[in-house]
Amino acid sequence: MQTTFDLFSEPEHSPSEVDRARMLALSESLTRHNQAYYVHDAPVISDAQYDALFNELLALEQQYPQWRTVDSPTQRVGAAPLDAFKKVQHVVPMLSLANAFSSEDIDAFDVRMRDELCATGLLTSDALVEYAVEVKFDGLAINLRYEHGVLVQAATRGDGQTGEEVTENVRTIRSIPLRLHTDAPPAVLEVRGEVLMQRKDFENLNASQLEKGEKLFANPRNAAAGGLRQLDSSITAQRKLSFFAYGVGLVDDQNTQPFPQDSFQRVVMQLADFGLPVYTKDNVVQGAAGLLNFYTSLQSRRDGLPFDIDGVVYKVNNTLQQEALGFVSRSPRWAIAHKFPAQEMTTTVLDIDVQVGRTGAITPVARLAPVEVGGVVVSNATLHNIDELMRKDVRIGDTVVVRRAGDVIPEVVMCIIEQRPADARMFIMPTACPECGSPIVREEGEAISRCTGGLICPAQVKQSLMHFAQRRAVNVDGLGDKLIEQLVDVGLVKTPDDLYQLSVAQLAGLERMAQKSAQNVHDALQVSKNTTLARFIYALGIRHVGEATAKSLAQHFGSLPSVQHASFEALCEVADVGPVVAQAIVAFFADARHQAVIEALIECGMHWDDVLPKADASSAAGMFFGKTVVLTGTLPTLGRDEAKALLEAAGAKVSGSVSSKTHFVVAGAEAGSKLEKAQALGVTVLDESEMLAHLNGG
């Protein structure tokens, strides 16, 4: 039975028992006051009274450290600085959303949802789709993992599959409960939400920066991002970050009170009941008209909100309908972000020059008189290509409209001809690359002009290396653009494999590189050698091959040699690969210079072991080929990842949820709601021995 203690009662037990009960009472009281202040914005005691209670608890915990709990309010002040962030693999991927920018886009989205749901029998032809609607926060996505109600881990979104652990930093955010407000929490609950900085806190932060003579932050999102990624969590604590929950990832509610997941609305309401801050928990609308009304209403109230938003999010509310609609690439089909119109400002074109891209693309860039657009000072804007520049008739000296939407690269929207000065000058596309002097050519049928210098062009080398080292490619932590530019400029690096030949001494000898920083970069390079085949293919920078296509190639062929030697016809059989992409892949691997770089990288120790061989004809003859399988419960001998790998090698698609499209459920001990749902839908249920027998041809 839990001990309770009146904050003002007289001691009736031994001193240590009284102190322990007092600590419990103080912790509970401070937690309630945190909730009232940071979540409900309705404090019931003064700051001085709160500080007195906090300092009393802190003193008792110093006296009795064995009784300090992980969810104590004192654990929000920050821990010892970290050397680096650990990587966290998301059990349930953190997907991005497709974007919509017009009412026509939303009408089309609603029609698509209705048609597909009617086709599955989950919606009648005369019914409207029910949507949950919410604000689109302009912050950073985060995953909070609670085990038995206690916050044990927090991780950034990262690339959706792998993020960075920022647990100690998140503990300093006072609106996030360190323990869920329930006596019956799920065994595991992953909460998805957004970390942001409210406008008043942003203004106070910049005022403090100005007073100290330090750099001002451009906008609340940048300030929040910087605060969340501090290795010293005591600095994060000073930023006064906020958090709002908007969904869940992994939920394990076996042997506990079931977590409601029949609708998105109920999920958010349950999160609110657990003490997590949510901004909108009861906004549900019907059809496209309801979506657009919510959008219009929120847009009119946007400036009055205490934080920045850049649009709204619509989600099909019924989770059974969500499962039937499924996913495409890296986003759910049942949700969409309706972005607010891009912010625009006028400024003057000071000059126009060209930028050389990774593939040699020559892009005209307008150099502008600096202007603030959407909280960011813009001094450069893309003009895309020479045809676009001529169509807009932009000249040096013109007054132009500049647009910026979210994190999109600023662009010149239009020229204000009426304000053109008499000495305005037209831009002439150069015939030679400004970086290497190689000829610039424009192939027939293409809008883009390109430098023909290839790897002898410093700009292309730099861009290729930046692409190779970026987070979504092989992910060399600490190897930023400036450092890559230095390495190329001093002649230490020309191709990606040169990076792995660098010594700590060579790195430390560069400008503004201390010994510790050099060691960190060197260590990060060694870590990056262990990657995935999909990331490696993407890192190579093959024209037209993005992340999704690289992953499709890895899954289809299963090994790098198979991709390298694949024919044009074989490549065209891969999902996401058409004739143009297939031709680009063939051309890339036919280049002896590219083959030499790949061989050198492998000799340096670059490796991957995550991809199994492509399912062959014998697999295709098995019962799992092309089928959707769900794993649930604890299997007797196989781990979840091991079972998944075996099924995928047999050509199966392993899903995390049961729906009408599920073919088999493999159930182990303590299988919960997934097994019940499978039985209700009439899905075939197997145990581990039956699964293995079928995999072995039984």
Buried (B, 14 or more C-beta within 10 A) or exposed (E): EEEEBEEEEEEEEEEEEBBBBBBBBBBBBBBBBBBBBBBEEEBEBEEEEBEEBBEBBBEBBEEEEEBBBEBBBBBBEBBEEBEEBEBBEBBBBBBBBBBBBEBEBBBBBBEBBBEBBBEBEBBEEEEBBBBBBBBBBBBBBBBBBBBEBBBEBBBBBBBBBBBBBBBBBBBBBBBBBBBBBBEEBBBBBBBBBBBBBBBEBBEEBBEEBEEEEEEEBBBBBBBBBBBBBBBBBBBBBEBBBBBBBBBBBBBBBBEBEEBBBEBBBBBBBBBBBBBBBBBBBEBBBBBBEBBBEBBEEBBEEBEEBEBBBBBBBBBBBBBBBBBBBBBEBBBBBBBBBBBBEBBBBBBBBEEBBBBBBBBBBBBBBBBBEEBBBBBBEBBBBBBBBBEBBBEBEBBBBBBBBBBBBBEEEBBBBBBEEEEBEEEBEEBEBEEEBBBBEBEBEBEEEEEBBBBBBBBBBBBBBBBBBBBBBBEBBBBBBBBEEEBBBBBBEEEBBBBBBBBBEBEBEBBBEBEEBEEEBBEBBBBBBEBBBEBBBBBBBBBBBBBBBEBBBBBBBBBBBBBBEBBBEBEEEBBBEBEBBEEEBBBBBBEBBEEEEBEEBBEBBBEBEBEBEEBBEBBEEEBEEBBBBBBBBBBBBBBEEBEBEEBBBBBBBBBBBBBBBBBEBBBBBBBBEEBBBBBEBBEEBEBBBBBBEBBBEBBEEE
